């Protein structure tokens, strides 16, 4: 599948229509063949989206949406694609669930043409990332699926969703956290900021200790960051100690390398002027990108 076919993004899921669509446009019945139209379709003919990235639905928010639908109807049509029998949901699962709870039999739908399951996956993921309130772990999983299943690079993902590449990288790092911490993020027990601070801790046991203290004491993100730094220093070998002057110099070098390579870099002094440089990568494509940077430097030397 050519990537030019993909990447239609949120704009392709929203029909070009006035803010308040005319009743005739929303009220027409589906003719069974046309695409790029708005029509009333039967709820019981809509299959769920197998690529839906959202796993957690707030029951309170769903009930509020149900009440809104009962009072005002569905203002924004859902988006579907045609199947041989019925339709498959592209976006709007919350509206479909709330409409069913409200007792509706039909809903307005924007019917689009989707040519492959790969395109269907990207549309579903990008639409949710741009419009829905996904929790940080759902966002991270969506980025991972775009990379693994849609074969996009991190740069391409960042372009699709309109975010910096470093944002994509930072979310992907959350998937390295222990399952218990990821679940706490999904449940809202800690925020994405807490999770990112914990992801900066290399030792998993230490991550869990800081996490448990953060939950039990209701620590802020800044407090977790300070605790993570304090614990990290306490658990470090004395050979890793840095003087303030050396720490400042190495921090500057780390920052320079981080900007140059576009990923996290750590310099670890050992003793007598020796040490190691740790360059992190998060996918095989990310590793290839970093290697290409070094190959470019080598080619520059030889030319």
Backbone torsions as a table, in degrees:
resi	resn	phi	psi	omega
1	UNK	NA	121.3	177.7
2	UNK	-65.0	138.7	-178.9
3	UNK	-70.8	-12.8	175.2
4	UNK	-68.7	-26.7	178.0
5	UNK	-72.8	-30.5	-178.7
6	UNK	-85.8	179.8	174.1
7	UNK	78.1	24.2	179.9
8	UNK	-69.9	-29.9	172.9
9	UNK	72.4	-166.6	-172.4
10	UNK	-65.6	-34.5	-176.1
11	UNK	-59.6	-33.6	-178.1
12	UNK	-73.9	-13.1	-177.5
13	UNK	-96.9	-8.2	-177.5
14	UNK	-112.1	116.5	-179.4
15	UNK	-65.3	146.1	175.9
16	UNK	-77.7	106.7	-174.5
17	UNK	-153.2	162.8	175.8
18	UNK	-63.9	162.6	-179.9
19	UNK	-56.4	-39.0	174.6
20	UNK	-114.9	100.5	-174.7
21	UNK	-62.6	143.5	175.5
22	UNK	-61.8	146.8	-175.8
23	UNK	-57.0	-36.0	-178.0
24	UNK	-65.3	-36.3	-177.9
25	UNK	-68.8	-42.3	-178.1
26	UNK	-82.0	-25.3	-173.0
27	UNK	-88.9	-10.8	-176.6
28	UNK	-66.9	149.1	177.7
29	UNK	-86.7	148.9	-179.6
30	UNK	-65.9	135.0	179.5
31	UNK	-85.7	-3.0	175.1
32	UNK	88.1	-0.6	-177.6
33	UNK	-143.8	-29.6	-173.9
34	UNK	-71.7	152.0	173.7
35	UNK	-122.1	167.2	-177.0
36	UNK	58.9	40.7	177.7
37	UNK	-129.6	160.7	171.9
38	UNK	-106.1	127.8	-178.4
39	UNK	-148.6	159.2	173.5
40	UNK	-81.0	128.3	179.1
41	UNK	-129.4	156.7	-178.2
42	UNK	-74.6	132.8	179.3
43	UNK	-61.8	-36.7	-176.2
44	UNK	-74.7	-2.0	176.9
45	UNK	-102.9	6.6	-177.0
46	UNK	-99.9	120.2	174.1
47	UNK	-86.9	146.3	178.1
48	UNK	-66.8	160.7	179.5
49	UNK	-84.1	115.1	-179.2
50	UNK	-68.9	-13.0	-178.6
51	UNK	-102.9	11.4	-179.1
52	UNK	-58.3	119.7	-179.5
53	UNK	-79.4	-17.7	-176.6
54	UNK	-81.4	123.3	180.0
55	UNK	-109.3	-20.2	-174.7
56	UNK	-116.9	119.1	180.0
57	UNK	-115.5	123.3	-179.0
58	UNK	-72.4	115.9	-178.0
59	UNK	-63.2	-32.8	178.9
60	UNK	-66.5	-45.2	179.3
61	UNK	-64.3	-37.9	177.6
62	UNK	-63.8	-40.3	178.9
63	UNK	-66.3	-37.6	176.8
64	UNK	-64.1	-39.6	177.8
65	UNK	-66.6	-38.7	177.3
66	UNK	-60.0	-44.8	178.7
67	UNK	-61.7	-40.6	179.3
68	UNK	-64.2	-40.4	179.2
69	UNK	-65.5	-39.6	178.2
70	UNK	-62.5	-35.2	-177.1
71	UNK	-84.9	-40.5	-170.8
72	UNK	-122.2	-6.7	-175.8
73	UNK	81.2	-175.1	178.7
74	UNK	-91.1	110.0	-175.6
75	UNK	-75.6	-45.2	179.4
76	UNK	-104.1	117.1	179.8
77	UNK	-58.2	150.3	172.0
78	UNK	-73.6	172.0	177.1
79	UNK	-121.3	132.4	-178.9
80	UNK	-136.1	164.6	168.4
81	UNK	-120.3	157.3	-177.8
82	UNK	-78.9	144.0	168.1
83	UNK	-116.9	175.2	177.4
84	UNK	-60.4	-38.6	176.5
85	UNK	-127.4	99.6	176.9
86	UNK	96.5	-146.5	-172.8
87	UNK	-141.4	160.0	172.4
88	UNK	-122.0	131.9	-176.4
89	UNK	-69.2	131.8	172.7
90	UNK	-98.0	-48.9	178.1
91	UNK	-149.1	149.2	177.6
92	UNK	112.5	27.9	-177.0
93	UNK	-62.6	-37.2	178.6
94	UNK	-62.0	-42.0	179.2
95	UNK	-65.6	-38.0	178.9
96	UNK	-65.5	-45.3	179.9
97	UNK	-62.6	-45.2	-178.7
98	UNK	-67.1	-37.0	179.3
99	UNK	-65.2	-39.4	177.4
100	UNK	-65.4	-42.6	178.3
101	UNK	-63.9	-29.5	-179.9
102	UNK	-81.1	-5.6	178.1
103	UNK	86.6	12.6	179.4
104	UNK	-71.0	149.3	176.5
105	UNK	-101.7	-29.9	-179.9
106	UNK	-131.9	156.2	176.1
107	UNK	-138.3	153.1	173.4
108	UNK	-73.9	136.8	-177.4
109	UNK	-137.4	141.6	172.2
110	UNK	-93.4	115.5	-175.1
111	UNK	-96.9	119.4	-178.0
112	UNK	-119.8	163.8	177.0
113	UNK	-95.1	124.2	175.8
114	UNK	-122.2	122.7	-167.9
115	UNK	-90.6	-12.4	-178.6
116	UNK	-155.9	161.7	176.2
117	UNK	-66.7	-31.3	178.4
118	UNK	-64.0	-43.6	177.9
119	UNK	-66.8	-36.7	177.8
120	UNK	-61.2	-43.7	179.3
121	UNK	-61.7	-47.2	-177.8
122	UNK	-65.0	-41.8	178.6
123	UNK	-59.3	-45.2	-178.2
124	UNK	-64.2	-44.2	-177.7
125	UNK	-68.4	-48.4	-177.4
126	UNK	-65.0	-40.6	180.0
127	UNK	-61.4	-44.9	-179.7
128	UNK	-66.8	-39.6	-180.0
129	UNK	-64.0	-34.5	-176.5
130	UNK	-87.1	-24.2	-172.4
131	UNK	-120.8	-38.2	-174.3
132	UNK	-84.9	159.6	177.6
133	UNK	-92.3	76.4	178.4
134	UNK	-77.0	149.2	174.0
135	UNK	-77.5	162.4	-173.6
136	UNK	-56.5	-35.0	179.9
137	UNK	-70.7	-39.6	176.2
138	UNK	-62.8	-38.3	176.8
139	UNK	-62.2	-47.3	-179.1
140	UNK	-61.1	-42.8	178.7
141	UNK	-64.5	-37.9	178.0
142	UNK	-63.3	-43.9	176.6
143	UNK	-60.1	-44.0	-180.0
144	UNK	-61.8	-40.6	179.8
145	UNK	-68.0	-37.5	176.7
146	UNK	-61.6	-36.9	179.8
147	UNK	-74.3	-47.9	-173.6
148	UNK	-78.7	-43.3	-171.9
149	UNK	-97.3	-29.7	176.8
150	UNK	-97.9	-1.7	176.3
151	UNK	57.6	42.2	176.2
152	UNK	-98.0	150.0	172.4
153	UNK	-82.4	168.0	177.4
154	UNK	-62.1	-36.9	177.1
155	UNK	-62.3	-41.7	179.7
156	UNK	-67.8	-38.1	176.1
157	UNK	-60.9	-45.5	-178.8
158	UNK	-61.9	-36.7	177.5
159	UNK	-68.2	-40.6	-178.5
160	UNK	-62.2	-41.1	-172.6
161	UNK	-99.8	-4.1	177.4
162	UNK	72.5	34.3	179.0
163	UNK	-121.7	158.0	174.7
164	UNK	-65.2	151.6	179.5
165	UNK	-62.2	-35.5	179.2
166	UNK	-63.5	-31.4	177.0
167	UNK	-64.2	-44.3	178.1
168	UNK	-60.6	-45.5	-179.4
169	UNK	-61.0	-43.9	-178.6
170	UNK	-64.4	-37.3	177.3
171	UNK	-67.6	-40.9	-179.9
172	UNK	-61.0	-31.7	179.1
173	UNK	-63.3	-25.7	-179.4
174	UNK	-64.4	-25.5	-178.7
175	UNK	-73.2	-8.6	175.3
176	UNK	-87.2	-10.5	179.9
177	UNK	-67.8	152.9	175.8
178	UNK	-57.2	152.9	-176.7
179	UNK	-56.9	-37.5	-177.6
180	UNK	-65.0	-35.6	178.1
181	UNK	-73.0	-41.2	177.8
182	UNK	-60.5	-41.1	179.4
183	UNK	-64.6	-37.8	178.5
184	UNK	-63.3	-35.7	177.0
185	UNK	-67.3	-43.3	-179.6
186	UNK	-61.9	-36.2	-178.7
187	UNK	-83.5	-6.2	-179.5
188	UNK	81.4	14.3	179.2
189	UNK	-72.0	-31.8	171.1
190	UNK	-134.0	158.6	-176.6
191	UNK	-90.0	173.2	174.9
192	UNK	-62.5	-33.9	177.3
193	UNK	-62.9	-42.7	175.3
194	UNK	-59.7	-44.7	-177.0
195	UNK	-63.5	-40.5	179.6
196	UNK	-65.7	-37.3	177.0
197	UNK	-64.2	-41.6	179.5
198	UNK	-67.8	-33.4	-179.8
199	UNK	-66.0	-20.3	178.1
200	UNK	-77.2	-8.0	177.9
201	UNK	-91.2	127.3	-174.6
202	UNK	-78.8	-37.7	-176.2
203	UNK	-81.6	124.1	-176.3
204	UNK	-65.0	-40.1	178.4
205	UNK	-61.7	-38.7	178.4
206	UNK	-68.8	-38.0	175.4
207	UNK	-55.4	-47.3	-176.8
208	UNK	-66.9	-37.4	178.2
209	UNK	-63.3	-47.2	-179.7
210	UNK	-65.6	-38.8	179.1
211	UNK	-61.0	-47.6	-178.8
212	UNK	-62.8	-39.5	178.8
213	UNK	-68.0	-38.7	179.8
214	UNK	-61.8	-41.3	-179.3
215	UNK	-71.1	-46.0	-175.4
216	UNK	-67.5	-32.2	-176.7
217	UNK	-103.8	-1.8	-179.8
218	UNK	61.6	43.0	-176.3
219	UNK	-69.7	148.2	175.3
220	UNK	-77.7	170.6	178.4
221	UNK	-60.9	-44.6	-180.0
222	UNK	-61.2	-39.6	179.0
223	UNK	-66.1	-37.8	177.3
224	UNK	-66.8	-40.9	178.3
225	UNK	-60.8	-45.2	179.6
226	UNK	-65.1	-40.9	179.8
227	UNK	-64.9	-39.7	179.2
228	UNK	-63.4	-42.4	178.4
229	UNK	-65.5	-42.9	-179.3
230	UNK	-64.0	-46.2	-179.8
231	UNK	-64.3	-38.6	-179.4
232	UNK	-63.0	-42.2	178.7
233	UNK	-67.0	-40.3	-177.8
234	UNK	-65.7	-33.1	-177.4
235	UNK	-91.6	-1.5	-179.6
236	UNK	-79.5	150.9	176.8
237	UNK	-69.8	146.1	178.4
238	UNK	-56.3	-28.9	180.0
239	UNK	-65.5	-14.9	-178.7
240	UNK	-94.1	2.9	-177.3
241	UNK	-65.6	147.3	179.8
242	UNK	-125.1	140.4	169.3
243	UNK	-71.7	160.7	-178.7
244	UNK	-60.1	-40.0	-179.1
245	UNK	-65.8	-45.8	-180.0
246	UNK	-65.7	-39.6	179.5
247	UNK	-59.8	-43.1	179.5
248	UNK	-63.8	-41.1	179.7
249	UNK	-64.7	-47.3	-179.0
250	UNK	-66.5	-34.2	177.6
251	UNK	-63.8	-41.4	178.0
252	UNK	-63.4	-41.1	178.8
253	UNK	-65.3	-42.6	177.7
254	UNK	-58.7	-45.1	-180.0
255	UNK	-61.1	-42.2	-180.0
256	UNK	-63.5	-45.7	179.7
257	UNK	-66.7	-36.4	179.6
258	UNK	-62.2	-44.0	179.0
259	UNK	-68.1	-39.0	-177.4
260	UNK	-68.4	-42.0	-175.8
261	UNK	-93.1	-14.7	179.2
262	UNK	69.9	31.1	178.6
263	UNK	-156.3	172.2	-178.0
264	UNK	-72.3	133.1	179.2
265	UNK	-129.4	134.5	176.8
266	UNK	-126.5	135.8	174.6
267	UNK	-107.9	124.0	-176.7
268	UNK	-118.2	104.4	175.7
269	UNK	-69.8	143.9	178.2
270	UNK	-108.6	-72.5	174.4
271	UNK	-167.1	157.2	176.6
272	UNK	50.2	45.3	176.5
273	UNK	78.1	1.6	178.9
274	UNK	-96.4	159.3	178.5
275	UNK	-177.7	-164.9	179.3
276	UNK	-144.2	154.2	177.5
277	UNK	-114.0	123.4	-179.8
278	UNK	-104.7	118.1	178.3
279	UNK	-110.7	119.6	-177.0
280	UNK	-90.3	145.6	168.9
281	UNK	-137.2	155.4	-169.1
282	UNK	-120.2	-11.7	175.6
283	UNK	-147.7	166.1	176.5
284	UNK	-63.1	-35.3	177.9
285	UNK	-67.0	-36.6	178.2
286	UNK	-64.0	-41.0	177.6
287	UNK	-63.0	-44.0	179.1
288	UNK	-61.3	-39.3	179.0
289	UNK	-61.9	-43.8	-179.7
290	UNK	-66.0	-42.1	178.9
291	UNK	-62.9	-36.7	178.0
292	UNK	-62.9	-34.7	177.4
293	UNK	-63.0	-45.5	179.8
294	UNK	-67.7	-37.3	177.8
295	UNK	-64.4	-36.3	176.5
296	UNK	-63.2	-38.9	177.8
297	UNK	-65.5	-40.6	179.4
298	UNK	-65.0	-43.7	178.5
299	UNK	-61.4	-37.2	-179.8
300	UNK	-65.3	-34.3	178.8
301	UNK	-67.0	-40.3	-174.9
302	UNK	-76.7	-22.9	-177.2
303	UNK	-79.3	NA	NA
